Each structure stands twice: as structure tokens, then as C-alpha cells.
Amino acid sequence: MGIELNMKKLTKIILLVLLGISAGLEVLYFLQLNQTPFAHLLMVDAKAYHLKALQIIEEGWINKSVYYQAPLYPYFLAFIYKLFGVHFFWVQGIQAALSLFTVLIIFWLGKILFNEKVGLFSAATFVFYGVFLFYSGLLLKVTLSIFFTSLLLLTLLKTLNRPSALLYFLGGVLLGVNLTLRENYFLLFPALLFWILFVVPAEGATSRWINIKWAMFFLWGTLTFLSPFTIQNYYHSEEVLFTSYQAGANFYLGNNPASKGFYTRLPFIRANPEFEEKDFKDEAEKRTGRTLSPKEVSRYWFHRTLTHFKEDPILFPKLLLFKFYLFINNYEVPDNYDFYFMRSLAPSLKIGFISFGLIFPLAMLGIFLSRNKSPSFLLFYFFLGTYSFSVLIFYINSRFRMPVVPALIPFMAYSLVEGWRKIRTWNRKEIILTVLTVLFLFVLSFNPYADIQDFSFSHFKLGLEYEKNGDFDTAVAEYRKALAIRPDFSWAHNMLGGVLERKGELDHALLEYQKAIDLEPGFAEAHFNKAIAWDKKGNQDLAILEYQKVLAFKPETPEVYNNLGAIYEQKGWTEKAEEEYKKAIQARPIFVEAYNNLGVLYLKTGRLEEAETAFKKALNTYPDHPLVLKNLQTLKALKSGS
């Protein structure tokens, strides 16, 4: 009895020490993070979440349109901003507190699955998992996703010992929370229902009905949490969209012929959530020639992807295999932020020495060594298999992979705590095969996929954000840092040219555009930007030449036709200008600017009825467009005067 009490006391002491280390690392990391550009500069999704949270505070908690991205995290930010003011410190502090709770939850996962010692090793592994520490200081939903994923697994484990309608309802609510953080959890939903219906044991003659009752409470909990978001989506679109409609676009991003297994920029997409929704919608409507609802947009990109699979039968298996390699690789595929770049700025991240490449092979060994078909273990197998597949069918990045870590860590800890005791009872052949398999997994995981010291893209992204914020001098400095590392970075030359152009340095801008074109002759956007620069310099003939080069690479580009129309109009070539504006509209039937320019051209040439038609078509797409409304008023004044 005394030994047992001492062990419990020792466990509490070790947990307190681990929590203290975790809290200390969080504080040190936040202090170092505050000395980096990221203390005040939000990148891509983080910026989109922040702006959405500010919009919620300003306009109210009921959304004014259909959700494109998973909706919960902006509400989380808005709630914190409302309580404490718009200070990132409070967000980071609350996420740090959730991280500490996650340490405790992972301890309980390891303890329930195996024993207390495995639980402690699981908690220690998580404390020193540097990637999770990295995300805890950023305005991204990773910390919430890991916390609620761990809590979901713990709740469902608890139902096995103390089954109750309340626990299953709570489990459903937690799944709903995860669904509003990460849409790919929808694939987990049927797997968990199957687990409740056919795996969870129930006693008595009516055991099947008991399982059905528990499944119904689980479903009720999920729908209860989803219903506010689903109702809002239905109100705005009259379509059933449980959370958002980004799935089709993401499916296309990860599986089109140009895909590389991770986020691959498409020529018609501006790689920013501020524009991504509109760009995917515009492109789908351009290709179909009609206005599409949110659900139709998502469905279009799903169908387009499946068409690619039919045209190239090996495309999907080839991409799936490569994405699996990326998924198990130690490399943290960057998205908004680069873990390795941040680690160079915040050395505290190096204290988190445990990486995915260590966790995955040892977790696979732990799964093999434990080989348990009990409901608790099957829950973890279902989760790992289903969630991993839900990532693989889209595309890979560090953030998307993170939710499997809480489910892998207990098995890794088990292999460390109990592995040798189990293995040493085997014969030599079994030991050799097991060791070789684990070594193979380690080699596969640590096989270098990318140069983690190449920070050119990180500087490039910083340049983009500084440019968006109007800090052109710092943007130029960041683009030049990117080019110092990678002189052949054509996109950096192109973007540097854009900033220099905005600063009025047209000659230097033209030089940068030309460098981008020399590196990548088919770089349509660089040709397009170069055309605009020549036009600003007053050399319209060279501008026309560059626009024609764009059309050689990317026919049916509406912006090119529109700009050519404007140049021809300035030259007095009215018929050619009209022809180009019509081509722009044909290429994009909802091109407001082209309709407006065509209307102005008709207005100048006295074709008032045709001008009115053009302006009205523009307003059909953008009813409150100020310039079109102004031109329509001018037209009405002319008609009334005549």
C-alpha cells in the first residue's frame, strides 16, 4: 500500500515537473518569438483568421455569407479579442494553457491504453515535441485541433469503462468541434459510428439496441454543435453545407496534374485565403459559363479532379504514394510558416528535440508489439487509419499531419518502455526482421526531402506580407534576401519587380521582370507585369508586344484582353478596343471591369443604348460597383439632356 502511494506521489511530481518544463518552454519561446518579424506580421491563414475575427466583432456573430474555410477558429479569436482586446498575447497565453492541458490528456491516453509509466513517457514525449511548441505561439488552429483531438480520444476511451449517454453525446460534440476546425474529420465520422455500433461491447439481450442508442447520442452531439454553422450556410445558400465548401478546391489542389503532393500554386489562384475563394469560384464559373452556388463550386472541382484521374489512370496512385512518403517523412512541409526558419529565429524550439521522424517508426513498432484487438486499441487504429487517409487524399503539410501525433505518441512510449522486454523473448530471426523493418522506417522517415537551411521561400513570404502592409522598403529587402540564397528564384524576381514598380522605379522593375523571364521564358505573369510597366513608361507598343506574349502562353486571359482594349482605346483604335473588351467578356462572362470599359467606349462614341446594356450587365455581377454606378448616372444625364 505504501509503495503504491509513493508511486502515485512520484507520478504527480513527474507530471508537475513536465508541466513546469512545458510552461517554461512556452514562455521562453514567446519571448523569442516577440523579437522576430512574426510578432506583428501575420502570414496567410493567420492573417485571414485575424481579419475574420475582427469582422465578426464589427458585424456580429452571425456570418453574412457561406463559410468557405472551417469556421470555428476565427470565432475563438473573436471571443478572446472581445474579452481582452485585440492583443496576440492573450491568444498565445490561452493556447499555451491548452498545450499544458494537452500534456495531461496525453498522459491519460498512455495510462489508459497501457500503464502509468507509458503515460509519463507519452507526456514527456509531447513536452519535447518541438513542432507543437512552434504552433502554440501562432494564430493558427493547430493547438486547438490537437487539444480537441486528444480530448475526443480520451472521452471515447472513457465510454468503455463508464458507458453513458452523456459521454457519447459529449464525444459527438467534440467531433463537431473538430469538424469545424478541420473539414477532413468528416471521413472520421463513419469510422467512429462503426466503432460505436460494432466494436464497443454491450451486455444483455438488447445489446445491439444499446449500441444504436449510444450511436444516436453521438450523432446528436455532433449535429448539435454543427447546427449553428449549417443553419447559417443554408440561410445564405439554400444548400446543406455542414461547415464550409472548401473541400472541392482542396481536393483539386492536391490532385491536379501539376500537383506535387503539397500546396502547389495554380496559375489562376492567388495563394492567399483573402482571394482563394473568389479565384476558385471565378475560374469554375469561367469554365462552366454560368454563375455557380457554393456547393456547385465545390462539386465542380471534385468532378474536374476525377476527370483528370480518368484521363491519367496512374495520377491518383502516383500522387497518393508520394504523399504517403511525405506524410511519414521527418520533414515538416511548410505552409504559412516554416518550422526550420522559425527555429533559426527562436532557438528555444531546438530544445524540443523530438521530431515526427522519431515518433513514427517507434509508434509503428509499438503498434506491432502491442497487437491488441480490444475496443480501446481499435479506436486508435480506426482514428490513425481514417485521419491519415483523409489527409493523403488532399495534400500534405505540417499542420494537416499534426492531429495524428497524440494517437501515435502512446505507442511510441510503449515501444520505449516495454519494447525490449517483449523483443528479447523472440528468436533471432524475428528480432532481426523487426530491427531491419524499424531501421527501414527510420531511413524512410529521415531521408532528406528538402534542404531545411534554404530559407529563400520564407524570406519571399515575408516580402509578400510586408508588401501587402505597404512597407515596400522592407519588402524589397526580404525579396533580395531570398534572391541572395537562390538567385534563380524567378518568383522573387517577379515580385521584387512589382514592389519596385509601386515605388516608381520602373527601369529597375523592368530589369527584375526580365530576369524572371530569362529564368522562366514561359512565365506569363512576369510578361504581364512587364507589359504594365512599359505602359506606365508610355511605351505602348512594347506593352502590346508583352501582352501578346502572355496570350501565347496563356490564351483566353481576360485581363490581357481588357488591358489591350484600354491601350487601343487610348490610341484611338475604337474598333480594335471594342473587339478586345468583348474577348475579355467572352473569356470571363462576369468580368465587371471589361463590361464597364466597354460601356464607357460606347458612351464616348454615342452608342448610348449599348452603353446602358453593358453597365447593367456589370451591375448584375457587382450591384454596388461605385464606378459603374457613376458611369450609369452620367449616361442617364446624357439621355435626359438629349
Residue pairs with C-beta under 8 A, 6 or more apart in sequence:
7 116
11 116
11 120
14 120
15 103
15 104
15 107
15 120
15 123
18 103
18 120
18 123
18 124
18 127
19 100
19 103
19 104
21 127
22 99
22 100
22 103
22 127
23 96
23 100
25 127
25 133
25 348
25 351
25 352
26 96
26 99
26 100
26 133
26 136
26 137
27 96
28 348
29 133
29 134
29 136
29 137
29 346
29 348
29 349
30 89
30 92
30 96
30 137
32 345
32 346
32 347
32 348
33 39
33 137
33 342
33 345
33 346
35 345
36 342
36 345
36 346
37 462
38 138
38 337
38 342
38 345
39 88
41 462
41 465
41 466
41 469
42 50
42 139
42 465
43 336
43 337
43 461
43 465
44 271
44 272
44 273
44 335
44 336
44 461
45 69
45 140
45 273
45 335
45 336
46 138
46 139
46 140
46 336
46 337
47 274
47 465
48 69
48 272
48 273
48 274
49 73
49 74
49 77
49 139
49 140
49 141
50 77
50 139
51 274
52 74
52 77
52 78
53 74
53 75
53 77
53 78
53 81
54 78
54 81
54 86
56 63
56 74
56 75
56 78
57 78
57 81
57 82
61 75
61 78
62 232
63 71
63 232
63 236
64 236
65 236
66 232
66 233
66 236
66 237
66 239
66 241
66 244
66 245
66 294
67 229
67 232
67 233
67 241
67 243
67 244
67 245
68 244
68 245
68 246
68 273
68 276
68 277
68 294
69 244
69 246
69 273
70 141
70 179
70 180
70 181
70 182
70 183
70 243
70 244
70 246
71 180
71 229
71 243
71 244
72 141
72 144
72 177
72 180
72 181
73 140
73 141
73 144
73 181
76 141
76 144
77 91
77 139
80 90
80 91
80 94
83 90
84 90
88 139
91 139
92 136
92 137
95 136
95 137
95 143
95 144
96 136
96 137
98 143
98 144
98 147
99 132
99 133
99 136
99 143
99 147
101 147
102 126
102 132
102 143
102 146
102 147
102 150
102 406
103 123
103 126
103 127
104 123
105 147
105 150
105 151
105 154
105 406
106 119
106 122
106 123
106 125
106 126
106 150
106 406
106 409
106 410
107 119
107 120
107 122
107 123
108 119
108 154
109 119
109 122
109 150
109 153
109 154
109 157
109 406
109 407
109 409
109 410
110 118
110 119
110 120
110 121
110 122
110 123
110 409
110 410
110 413
110 414
111 118
111 119
112 119
112 154
112 157
112 376
113 157
113 376
113 377
113 380
113 410
113 414
114 370
114 410
114 413
114 414
114 417
114 418
115 417
117 417
118 410
118 413
118 414
118 417
118 418
119 410
119 413
121 413
121 416
121 417
122 409
122 410
122 412
122 413
125 354
125 359
125 409
125 412
125 413
126 132
126 405
126 406
126 409
128 351
128 352
128 353
128 354
129 352
129 354
129 355
129 359
129 405
129 409
130 339
130 343
130 349
130 350
130 351
130 352
130 353
130 354
130 355
131 332
131 339
131 352
131 355
131 356
131 398
131 402
132 142
132 143
132 146
132 352
132 402
132 405
133 348
133 349
133 352
134 337
134 339
134 342
134 343
134 349
134 352
135 142
135 143
135 399
135 402
136 142
136 143
138 336
138 337
140 336
140 337
140 399
141 181
141 182
142 399
142 402
144 181
145 178
145 181
145 182
145 402
145 403
146 402
146 403
146 405
146 406
148 174
148 177
148 178
148 181
149 178
149 403
149 406
149 407
150 406
151 174
152 171
152 174
152 175
152 178
153 379
153 380
153 383
153 406
153 407
155 167
155 170
155 171
155 174
156 171
156 192
156 195
156 379
157 376
157 379
158 167
159 167
159 168
159 171
159 200
159 214
160 200
160 201
160 375
160 376
163 200
163 202
163 214
165 213
165 214
165 217
166 217
168 196
168 214
168 215
168 217
168 218
168 221
169 217
169 218
169 220
169 221
169 224
170 221
171 192
171 218
171 221
172 217
172 218
172 219
172 220
172 221
172 222
172 223
172 224
172 225
173 221
173 222
173 224
173 225
174 221
175 185
175 188
175 189
175 192
175 218
175 221
175 222
176 221
176 222
176 223
176 224
176 225
176 226
177 225
178 185
178 188
178 403
179 185
179 186
179 189
179 222
179 225
179 226
179 242
179 243
180 225
180 226
180 229
180 243
182 400
182 403
183 243
183 244
183 246
183 247
183 250
184 387
184 390
184 391
184 394
184 400
185 387
185 390
186 242
186 390
187 386
187 387
187 389
187 390
188 383
188 386
188 387
188 390
189 222
191 382
191 383
191 385
191 386
192 218
192 382
192 383
193 215
193 218
193 219
194 382
195 375
195 378
195 379
195 382
196 211
196 214
196 215
196 218
197 211
197 212
197 215
198 211
199 375
199 378
199 379
200 211
200 214
200 375
201 207
201 375
202 208
202 210
202 211
202 214
204 210
226 242
226 243
229 242
229 243
230 240
230 241
230 242
230 243
233 239
233 240
233 241
233 242
233 243
233 244
233 245
233 294
234 240
234 241
237 293
237 294
237 295
239 293
239 294
239 295
240 295
241 294
241 295
245 294
245 295
245 297
245 298
246 277
246 298
247 298
247 302
248 297
248 298
248 299
248 300
248 301
248 302
248 305
249 276
249 280
249 297
249 298
249 301
250 394
250 395
251 301
251 302
251 305
251 393
251 394
252 301
252 302
252 304
252 305
253 259
253 263
253 264
253 266
253 394
253 395
254 261
254 319
254 323
254 393
254 394
254 395
254 396
255 305
255 308
255 309
255 315
255 316
255 319
255 393
255 394
255 395
256 264
256 266
256 304
256 305
256 308
257 308
257 312
257 315
258 264
258 266
259 319
259 395
261 319
261 322
261 323
261 326
261 395
261 396
262 326
262 333
262 335
262 395
262 396
262 397
263 271
263 335
263 395
263 397
264 395
265 271
267 524
267 554
268 279
268 282
268 283
269 275
269 276
269 279
269 280
269 283
270 276
270 279
280 297
280 301
281 292
281 297
282 588
282 590
284 292
284 296
284 297
284 300
284 301
285 291
285 292
285 297
285 589
285 590
286 558
286 587
286 588
286 589
286 590
287 300
288 300
289 589
290 589
291 590
292 300
308 315
309 315
309 316
320 392
320 393
323 391
323 392
323 395
323 396
324 392
325 444
326 333
326 396
326 449
327 388
327 391
327 392
327 396
327 401
328 360
328 441
328 444
328 445
329 356
329 357
329 444
329 445
329 446
329 447
329 449
330 355
330 356
330 357
330 358
330 445
330 446
331 448
331 449
331 450
331 452
332 339
332 340
332 355
332 356
332 398
333 396
333 397
333 398
334 340
334 341
334 397
334 398
334 457
334 458
335 397
335 398
335 399
336 399
338 455
338 457
338 458
339 349
339 398
340 452
340 453
340 455
341 455
341 458
342 349
343 349
343 350
344 455
356 401
356 405
356 445
357 442
357 445
357 446
358 412
359 405
359 408
359 409
359 412
360 408
360 441
360 445
361 438
361 441
361 442
361 445
362 411
362 412
362 415
362 416
362 438
363 408
363 409
363 411
363 412
363 415
364 411
364 438
364 441
365 411
365 415
365 419
365 434
365 438
366 410
366 411
366 412
366 413
366 414
366 415
366 419
367 381
367 411
368 434
369 414
369 415
369 418
369 419
369 422
369 423
370 377
370 411
370 414
380 407
380 410
380 411
383 407
384 404
384 407
384 408
387 403
387 404
387 407
388 404
391 400
391 401
394 400
423 431
423 434
426 434
454 485
454 486
455 485
456 481
456 482
456 483
456 485
456 486
456 489
456 492
457 482
459 478
459 479
459 481
459 482
459 485
460 478
460 479
460 482
460 489
460 491
460 492
460 495
462 478
463 475
463 476
463 477
463 478
463 479
463 482
463 492
463 495
463 496
463 499
464 475
464 495
466 472
466 474
466 475
466 478
467 475
467 495
467 498
467 499
467 502
472 499
472 502
472 503
475 499
476 496
476 499
476 500
476 503
479 492
479 495
479 496
479 499
480 496
482 489
482 492
483 489
483 492
483 493
483 496
486 492
488 519
490 515
490 516
490 519
490 520
490 523
490 526
491 516
493 512
493 513
493 515
493 516
493 519
493 526
494 512
494 513
494 516
494 523
494 525
494 526
494 529
496 512
497 508
497 509
497 510
497 511
497 512
497 513
497 516
497 526
497 529
497 530
497 533
498 509
498 529
500 506
500 508
500 509
500 512
501 509
501 529
501 532
501 533
501 536
506 533
506 536
506 537
509 529
509 533
510 530
510 533
510 534
510 537
513 526
513 527
513 529
513 530
513 533
514 530
516 523
516 526
517 523
517 526
517 527
517 530
520 526
522 553
524 549
524 550
524 553
524 554
524 557
527 546
527 547
527 549
527 550
527 553
528 546
528 547
528 550
528 557
528 559
528 560
530 546
531 542
531 543
531 544
531 545
531 546
531 547
531 550
531 560
531 563
532 543
532 563
534 540
534 542
534 543
534 546
535 543
535 563
535 567
540 567
540 570
540 571
543 567
544 564
544 567
547 560
547 563
547 564
547 567
550 557
550 560
551 557
551 560
554 560
556 587
557 587
558 583
558 584
558 585
558 587
558 588
558 591
558 594
559 584
561 580
561 581
561 583
561 584
561 587
561 594
562 580
562 581
562 584
562 591
562 593
562 594
562 597
564 580
565 576
565 577
565 578
565 579
565 580
565 581
565 584
565 594
565 597
565 598
565 601
566 577
566 597
568 574
568 576
568 577
568 580
569 577
569 597
569 601
574 601
574 605
577 601
578 598
578 601
581 594
581 597
581 598
581 601
582 598
584 591
584 594
585 591
585 594
585 595
585 598
588 594
590 621
592 618
592 621
592 622
592 625
592 628
595 614
595 615
595 617
595 618
595 621
595 628
596 614
596 615
596 618
596 625
596 627
596 628
596 631
598 614
599 610
599 611
599 612
599 613
599 614
599 615
599 618
599 628
599 631
599 635
600 611
600 631
602 608
602 610
602 611
602 614
603 611
603 631
603 634
603 635
603 638
608 635
608 638
608 639
611 635
612 632
612 635
615 628
615 631
615 632
615 635
616 632
618 625
618 628
619 625
619 628
619 629
619 632
622 628
